[in-house]
Amino acid sequence: MKENNNRNDVNRPANKNIKTIAVIVVVAITITLVISLSMRSTTMIGAQMGGGNKPIIMHFHPILTITVDGKPMTVPGQIGIDPALWKDHSLDQYGMQAMSDGMSSMAPLHTHDDSGTIHVESNTIRNYTLGQFLDNWGGLNVTGKTVKATMDGAPVSDYKNIILRDGEQIHLDVTK
């Protein structure tokens, strides 16, 4: 038998192993960097939103739709941001405080636009209710009216005590 002295044949398995290890190392470094950067940006956002006080540690979005006498009612943007749409200040200690760069404070329960998305942004982990949001807004007059509520399509008897949760679909049907 003739002995094969070709170095390339002998080194092929070693080269393959080195390439495999190199790919694994590159993937591990990439994953570590992505996780590190995402944690850093979340921490920076939390610190910035806290206005030098407590960082915002809870942030999620339930959706509210309202009909009044069968007609859709728009949930306005800027509830809990615009002073004209911020009637109740009893939860202010849990929201974003005014910042030195001129950014105003926000209630922990607020809206940015008229999509019905309620932003729950709090410096404390706690339950917030639909009633607290409605008090904060002060713009839904239900005096002398019947309010029927559903949460994710299921009827709810006490709409004011619905605990707000991420992605939750809340509908209020207000009638005379």
C-alpha positions in Angstrom: 0.0 0.0 0.0 1.1 3.4 -0.8 1.0 6.0 2.0 -0.7 9.3 1.2 1.5 12.1 2.1 -0.8 14.8 0.7 -1.0 17.4 3.5 -4.3 18.9 2.2 -6.1 15.6 2.7 -4.8 15.3 6.3 -5.8 18.9 7.2 -9.3 18.9 5.7 -11.1 17.7 8.9 -9.2 20.2 11.0 -10.0 23.1 8.6 -13.7 22.2 8.7 -13.7 22.1 12.5 -11.9 25.5 12.7 -14.5 27.0 10.3 -17.4 25.6 12.3 -15.9 27.0 15.6 -15.3 30.4 13.9 -19.0 30.6 12.8 -20.2 29.6 16.3 -18.0 32.3 17.8 -19.2 35.0 15.4 -22.9 34.1 16.0 -22.4 34.1 19.8 -20.7 37.6 19.7 -23.5 38.9 17.5 -26.2 37.7 19.8 -24.3 39.1 22.8 -24.0 42.5 21.1 -27.7 42.6 20.1 -28.9 41.7 23.6 -26.4 44.2 25.2 -27.5 47.1 22.9 -31.2 46.4 23.4 -30.8 46.3 27.2 -28.8 49.5 27.1 -31.3 51.4 24.9 -34.2 50.2 27.1 -32.3 51.4 30.2 -31.5 54.7 28.6 -35.1 55.2 27.6 -36.3 54.4 31.1 -33.9 56.8 32.6 -34.8 59.6 30.2 -38.5 59.0 30.7 -38.1 59.2 34.4 -37.0 62.8 34.2 -34.2 62.2 36.6 -36.7 60.6 39.0 -37.9 57.0 38.8 -37.6 55.3 35.4 -40.6 54.1 33.5 -40.6 50.3 34.2 -44.1 49.4 33.0 -45.3 50.2 29.5 -48.2 48.5 27.6 -51.2 49.3 25.4 -54.8 48.4 25.8 -57.3 49.6 23.1 -60.5 51.4 23.9 -63.4 51.9 21.5 -66.6 53.8 22.5 -70.0 54.1 20.8 -72.6 56.7 22.1 -76.1 56.0 21.0 -74.9 53.8 18.3 -72.3 56.2 16.8 -68.6 55.8 17.2 -66.9 58.3 19.5 -63.3 59.2 19.0 -61.0 58.8 22.0 -58.9 61.9 21.6 -55.1 62.0 21.4 -53.2 63.8 24.1 -55.3 62.6 27.1 -53.1 62.9 30.1 -50.6 65.1 28.2 -52.6 68.2 27.1 -53.8 70.1 30.2 -57.3 70.5 28.6 -57.6 66.6 28.5 -56.0 65.9 31.9 -58.6 66.4 34.6 -57.6 64.1 37.4 -54.0 64.4 38.7 -54.3 61.7 41.5 -51.9 59.3 39.6 -49.3 61.9 38.6 -46.7 60.5 40.9 -46.6 57.3 38.8 -46.2 59.0 35.4 -43.4 60.7 33.6 -42.2 63.9 35.2 -41.3 67.0 33.2 -37.8 67.0 31.9 -35.2 69.7 31.7 -35.1 69.6 27.9 -38.7 71.0 27.8 -40.5 67.7 27.4 -43.7 68.0 29.5 -44.9 65.5 32.0 -47.4 62.8 31.2 -50.0 60.9 33.3 -49.3 57.2 33.6 -52.5 56.7 31.6 -52.5 58.7 28.4 -53.0 58.7 24.7 -50.8 60.0 21.9 -53.3 59.9 19.1 -57.0 59.2 18.4 -56.6 55.5 17.7 -58.0 54.5 21.1 -54.7 53.1 22.2 -54.2 53.8 25.9 -50.5 54.1 26.9 -49.9 52.7 30.4 -46.4 54.1 31.3 -45.6 53.9 34.9 -42.6 54.2 37.2 -44.3 51.7 39.5 -45.6 48.2 38.8 -49.3 48.3 39.8 -52.8 47.8 38.4 -54.5 50.6 36.6 -58.2 50.6 35.8 -60.4 51.9 33.0 -62.2 54.1 35.6 -58.9 55.8 36.4 -58.2 56.5 32.7 -61.8 57.9 32.3 -61.4 60.1 35.4 -58.0 61.3 34.1 -59.6 62.2 30.8 -62.9 63.6 32.2 -64.4 63.6 28.7 -66.9 60.8 28.8 -70.2 61.9 30.4 -72.2 58.9 31.4 -74.5 60.6 33.9 -78.0 59.2 33.5 -76.8 56.8 30.7 -76.4 53.1 30.5 -72.9 51.8 29.9 -72.4 48.2 28.6 -68.8 47.0 28.4 -67.0 44.2 26.7 -63.4 43.1 27.2 -62.0 41.1 24.4 -65.6 40.5 23.3 -66.9 39.2 26.7 -69.4 41.2 28.7 -68.1 43.0 31.8 -70.5 44.2 34.5 -68.3 46.8 36.2 -66.5 48.7 33.4 -64.8 51.2 35.8 -62.9 48.3 37.5 -61.5 46.7 34.3 -57.8 46.3 35.0 -55.9 47.5 32.0 -53.7 44.9 30.3 -51.5 44.8 27.2 -53.4 44.3 23.9 -56.8 44.1 25.7 -59.7 45.3 23.5 -62.2 47.2 25.6 -65.5 48.5 24.1 -68.0 50.8 25.8 -71.5 51.1 24.5 -73.1 54.2 26.0 -76.9 54.7 25.5 -79.6 57.0 26.9 
